[in-house]
Structures are given as C-alpha cells and as structure tokens.
Amino acid sequence: MRHLAAAYPNGDIGRYACVDGTDIEAHCDQHQGLNDAEEALINRGTDARYLEYEGQPYRRMKWWRGYKLIVVSDMKSTLPMVWTLVPANESEYRTVRGLLDLLFEHWSECPLEFLVSDREFDREEALAADLEFRYGVHPVFPLRENISAKLPWAATDGVPHCSQHGEMKLKDRDGFFGPKGRLREGIRRGELPTSAKAARHRWFCQECGVTETTYTKNNARLYPFLPRQGDHRDIGRRHALAARLNTAETINAVLKAWGTGLGSQRHAKWKPDRWKFDWWTGGCLASMTFRRLAHETGAYRQAFEEAVERGLLKVPKAELL
C-alpha cells in the first residue's frame, strides 16, 4: 500500500477507507445447540460461535457457526489494508481501535482521514470520539435511532435550525486534527492532542444572520466532522462516501468465491480452528494486494516475458503485442 501511495501521490491511496465484516463458516455443524453442553460439542474445542440475526429489513435472516472477518479496506484501490478474525458473536465495532492500531503500527504515515461503514459501527459515542480525537479519523456512519432526545438539535441530526427560517448553513469549522494537522504538530495516531476537544462547527441563518455553534466533544456521533444535513458541499461528500461502501462487498465477494465465506461448499478439514482460518483468510486478502503490486511494479510482465522466452509458455503472437 505504501508503494501504491508513492506511485500515485495524487491518488489519495489510504485517505478514504471503509470497514465491514463478513461471515466465515467454521468446519462444523451449522445448527444451534439445545444447551451449553451441545454447543461445546458442536464447536469441537474451537472458539467458533453460533450467531443469528434478522439484519436490516430488506435482508433475509442470517445464521452461521464460525467467525466474522472484519476488514479495513482502501476505497480508492479497493484493496484490504488490515483485518482481524473474531468469533461470530463478537460485536464488529469493538475491533475498530485494534485494527487502526495495527494499521498505523505498520504504516505510520498512512493518510487515513475518513472511515466509512454502516450503522453497525455507530453503537457507542466513545468509539466515535476516539476516532475523531485520538486517531484523527472522521467516522462516516449512519446515525442510529438511540441518540438522546435531550441533546441540542437531536431531532435534526445535529444541525441547528433557526426558529423562524429553518435549517442553518454551515459557515466554517475548526479545532479538528486530521492527518495533516497531526503531521504538522508532531502528534502520532492514537494520541490525544491537548486542544482536540475544541473541535466545532459554526452555523448561521442565511435570512436573519443568527448563529449557533456545535461542539463535537458534546457527542461525536451527533456532531460529526461531515454534517448529515444542511446547505454545504460536505453533505454531498458524506453521501458519496456512503455510496462507496460497496468497496468492502467487492472484497467479501472475492473471499466467498475462493471458499472462505458464508454458503461456501469448500471448507477444508485442515482448517478446523481459528488459527488456521486466520492464516487462510489472511493469505487470500494479502494475495489481492500482491497481485496488484506485481502488475504495478512490472514484475508480472517481466516474469511473463521470461517464461515465454524460455519456452515455458506458448502464447500466440497476437497476445504478445
């Protein structure tokens, strides 16, 4: 990923990322046990777990015994960056901090600025606050319904409204420490800047000029970096990023095609425990990046030409042109 970022300095490699989970079945019976003893028997000594849930209204009910693979992927290159495998009944949003720690450990200069996902990751205010203030990453998650009605402007997704003229316009914002600000101030990812919680948005009514200010520290879910309503171009950016969440589905589809995901009929008996599943899924994910790297560096073309020259491959002349 560092090579791609260096090769395309204006390509925003690593700046926009999405995080999502996919279902990984374990090599064991998929039905639910009647009691704890049967559950332990079905799990065969592994930490695989059974999970079922309705999902969103337009999705069928899902159930499986095994794991969840949570991947942070780059939206520009559609390549995975970091990932983790957890038991199926573990909440996906709890893995985000560890994934970001892993990412910045191996790629400290990663320009990650926006992290996009679905409402599953908008479960706690503490996560949104840590992403914004400790990691300098702006969460772009749909707002869940469990926001407190006592918070100012909760009914309008955190956007102030004029009592006479309605929705206000975003004037400006300050106090946020993204990648560039942290680089300038020498603040590492994971550290809390002394003035970070001064981050705010300033709003005004275009009709009467009345102003309001919202502070992200009061609730990072309700007052995010990218507002959810209002007359501002960042509203369009939020919608555009949310539409690109299918980047994660592209990676999930490849994994399932290779025999690692839900519904696959190719569950090898040599990978009964999580360590072997972790190795298998990690190898599949890493190979996506290796393949892209081989093409970008010219290594694939070089190996191809060498194989043809040595007579190891017989290729029609038209394909060589």
Buried (B, 14 or more C-beta within 10 A) or exposed (E): BEEBBEEEEEEBBBBBBBBBBBBBBBBBBEEEBEEEEEBEEBBEEBBBBBBEEEEEEEEEEEBBBBBBBBBBBBBBBBBBBBBBBBBBBBEBBBBBBEBBBBBBEEBEEBBBBBBBBBEBBBBBBEBBBBBBBBBBBBBBBBBEEEBEEEBBBBEBBBBBBBEEEEBBBBEEBEBBBBBEBBBEEEBEBBBBBEEBBBBBBBBBBEEEEBEBEBBBBBBBBBBBBBBBBBEBEBBEBBEEBBEBBBBBEEBBEBBBEBEBBBEBEEBEEEBBBBEBBBEBBBEBBEEBBEEBBBEBEEEBEEEEEEEBEEEEEEEEEEEEE
